[in-house]
């Protein structure tokens, strides 16, 4: 149990919730009544408060806008049939947040501020947690540099915030994926393993070009040879080949260590399926398909959870799947959903009760 920080709380007089239905919500469009905000000044975190969701007042010279010192996380909260509220693996997201902060030369967030801030904020806005299937309360912690200074150096001041968004499914149907050979997401020694804003801004053009070709997202390949697969858009990727599941390894530092990825590996092992983490070339994927051994391809992430891939295109070679016949990824999703809704035992200690 961490010590509780002093958090000043100012609540709204009237909730926006009465004018919004929590059914069939688009991802990331609506936000709850309150947000958490804290400032890093003089080497410490201060001014921790929960207040009504509102615009920020920032100077045009604020460092984050010019030099990209900005990181974030994605977490989800759920509600069981009794109305109890839970966050899925928040301590793992805190650990990854601080790994990103270290790489981007930003201060770490103490566990007490992160966890107690989450707990109190969600407890205030718990009525915003949808109870429909495939719905949840998406949690967005983020931090950015705030020095009003034009110069390439680490900022001396930062702002940490948490906002909440009730949401439905990120992808409503199986995805069509284009294997990217021109653009690069990350290279060894870079920031591919972090959840830095810059990683996502750089992905917009390649994704838009893939959409013009009729695809939903890209499968990134390595920077040196464009031969080894990395991530699908904003998700980790898994390949079911024969009776084993394969996913790219993390050692190169080019792939985000997804919390959902780690959860899926654990569930696959619970299902008795061997998981192999290794460098995987696109040629291996095509050879497995030609041999009739490529069973399933799916993405994993906090926003999407489990996202089946119905088509994969590499150059002129197109792989199509009948996802209705899949067995492995649907069972993973079913098991994850059961844990998150507290309909199955949380044997791995993933659910943090509010």
Number of C-alpha atoms within 10 A of each C-alpha: 6 10 10 12 16 14 18 12 16 12 15 11 8 8 13 12 14 7 7 10 11 20 14 14 19 17 17 17 9 14 19 23 23 23 27 25 22 20 19 22 14 9 9 10 19 17 13 20 19 22 17 17 16 9 6 6 6 9 12 10 14 17 26 19 14 14 16 14 23 24 23 22 20 17 23 23 27 24 24 15 10 7 12 13 22 23 24 21 19 23 15 13 19 20 14 21 23 19 17 24 23 13 13 18 13 23 20 17 19 13 17 15 22 20 22 18 25 22 18 16 24 25 13 17 18 21 17 23 24 22 18 12 12 15 24 26 27 23 23 17 22 20 27 24 26 23 18 16 15 11 12 9 11 15 21 16 20 21 18 22 20 21 20 28 22 26 26 24 18 19 16 11 11 18 18 20 25 27 21 24 18 10 17 16 23 22 17 15 10 14 20 21 24 26 25 24 15 16 18 12 9 14 18 12 11 20 21 15 15 19 16 9 10 12 19 20 24 26 25 26 26 22 18 10 8 18 19 17 22 28 23 23 21 20 25 24 24 25 21 21 17 12 13 14 22 19 21 22 16 16 13 15 17 23 24 19 18 20 21 23 22 14 17 23 22 16 18 19 13 11 13 11 16 14 19 15 15 12 18 18 16 17 13 13 19 19 12 17 16 11 9 11 15 21 21 23 23 22 24 26 22 20 22 19 22 26 24 25 23 19 19 21 18 16 9 6 8 12 18 12 17 12 18 10 10 14 11 17 22 16 14 21 17 12 16 20 17 15 20 24 21 18 12 12 11 14 8 11 10 17 20 15 13 18
